[in-house]
């Protein structure tokens, strides 16, 4: 059961809570999502739960099976690779735009995240590094100011989050990806759009190359 104790209001609240439960692994791939159970779990009406599941199905996180209700959608390795290929193009664009648009404060933020990532690797803090990784990519998207691209990437991340989590836990992965992330930051700080885009694409090419190592469909 969810650790979320508070009752919620409408479908939007339920969407956020179910999405978070999927992202954090509380709801696992192929798990059935029963409207009556979710209604009790989140203190929401059946109508709000039903509406939330329809929205999450549109996001690709949930699938509705005829005569079976809804379940958490499993993402195959092949699809995870395709998602990462799309990310490579779109995040490359964002890195280039970030290099063009970053303020001095933005650059200071990116440098601080990069320094924290280096410290996390030195400490062997895999979970801390994973969170900093997420924060760095989110910051690049925000600095880029590309709202359409950010929306696309948020949806893709949601679908692929379990593969990303397993990849982050792969032994030695942080030491491989750290210099890639540092190069992204250095290129943006140099205000070099071409270099920044190339650095981001190289990083995500490395992700694609490594994904088969975490294997499996579902993101178990």
ZIPE-V796206 format. One record per residue. RES is the residue in one small letter. NEAR is the number of other C-alpha atoms within 10 Angstrom. Layout:
<<RES/NEAR> <RES/NEAR>>
This chain:
<<x/11> <x/12> <x/9> <x/11> <x/10> <x/9> <x/13> <x/18> <x/13> <x/14> <x/21> <x/14> <x/17> <x/26> <x/20> <x/12> <x/17> <x/24> <x/22> <x/14> <x/17> <x/21> <x/19> <x/13> <x/15> <x/15> <x/19> <x/19> <x/20> <x/15> <x/15> <x/18> <x/20> <x/16> <x/20> <x/13> <x/13> <x/20> <x/19> <x/12> <x/17> <x/22> <x/16> <x/20> <x/18> <x/17> <x/13> <x/20> <x/27> <x/19> <x/16> <x/23> <x/28> <x/17> <x/16> <x/20> <x/17> <x/12> <x/16> <x/18> <x/24> <x/26> <x/21> <x/17> <x/10> <x/7> <x/6> <x/10> <x/13> <x/21> <x/21> <x/24> <x/21> <x/22> <x/24> <x/16> <x/19> <x/13> <x/14> <x/24> <x/21> <x/13> <x/18> <x/22> <x/17> <x/15> <x/21> <x/22> <x/14> <x/21> <x/25> <x/26> <x/22> <x/27> <x/31> <x/25> <x/24> <x/30> <x/27> <x/19> <x/16> <x/20> <x/13> <x/10> <x/9> <x/18> <x/21> <x/13> <x/14> <x/25> <x/18> <x/13> <x/21> <x/23> <x/12> <x/15> <x/26> <x/20> <x/14> <x/19> <x/17> <x/11> <x/11> <x/14> <x/13> <x/19> <x/13> <x/15> <x/23> <x/19> <x/12> <x/18> <x/20> <x/12> <x/14> <x/22> <x/18> <x/15> <x/17> <x/25> <x/25> <x/16> <x/20> <x/22> <x/15> <x/15> <x/12> <x/9> <x/16> <x/19> <x/12> <x/14> <x/21> <x/13> <x/15> <x/19> <x/19> <x/17> <x/23> <x/24> <x/19> <x/23> <x/24> <x/20> <x/18> <x/15> <x/21> <x/21> <x/15> <x/14> <x/10> <x/12> <x/15> <x/24> <x/13> <x/12> <x/17> <x/19> <x/15> <x/19> <x/22> <x/19> <x/20> <x/30> <x/25> <x/20> <x/23> <x/29> <x/22> <x/14> <x/19> <x/17> <x/22> <x/17> <x/20> <x/28> <x/26> <x/19> <x/24> <x/28> <x/23> <x/18> <x/22> <x/22> <x/16> <x/14> <x/20> <x/18> <x/11> <x/15> <x/20> <x/15> <x/11> <x/18> <x/16> <x/14> <x/15> <x/18> <x/22> <x/15>>
